Amino acid sequence: MDLVLQYLPKYGLIVEVNEEGQVIRSLHDPTGEVVPAVSEVEDKEGVLYLGSYNLPFMGRLYLQRYQKVKT
């Protein structure tokens, strides 16, 4: 498995869907520098905890820092 993963492009992606399966929001990391493979996400009070089946750490993303400003 590790051999295959080293040849895949790194790209971080989180997708939030509603009960009907419609996309509500998506967050992209095109470089995959922080967490290149997210397999699970837990949302606790505006903080996303990012887990991966093949990384030895968890990532943390504070949503308040990435809210779009409405003008």
N, C-alpha and C positions, 0 to 999 in steps of 0.2 A: 504494500500500500504506500509506503513512504517513497518508493521509487516513482510511482505514478504521480503523487502529490507534488514532487519537485518540478515536474514538467507542466503542471497546470498554471495558467496565469493567476496572479494574486489579485483578488477583487473582493472588497468587503461590501456586503449588502444586507440590509435589514428591511423587511417588509411587514407592515401592520395591515391586517385585514379585519373586516367586520364579520358578523355572524353569517352573512350571505356570501362571504368569500371575496368581496370587493375590496380593492386596495384603498386604504385610507391615507397611508403615508409610506414613503420609502426613503431610506437613508443610504447613501452610496459613498464608498471609499474606493475610487478607481485605482488607486495605487496599492491598496491592501497593505499599507505599511504598519498600521496599528494592530488590527486583528484580521488577518488575511482569510480566515475561514470561520465564519460564525455558524454554529449549528443550533444554538438555543439562546433565547433572550428572556430575561425576567425584568419587568417594569415595576419598580418600587419607588413611589413618591417622586416621580420625575427623574429617576436615575435608571438607566438601562444597564443591566449586568449581562455581559456577553460571554458565552461559553463556547468552547470548541472541542470537538472530540479528539483533535490531534495537537493541541497546544497545552503546555504545562502551566497556564495562567488564565485568569479571567480578566476581561476588559470591563471598564466602567465608562459610561458616557452620560454626562449631565445634559439633559435635553434643553434646559433653560439657555444654555450657551448657543444652541442651534435653532432657536425659534426665529421664524421669518418675521421681519418687521413690516407691518402693514402701513402703507402711506396713502 
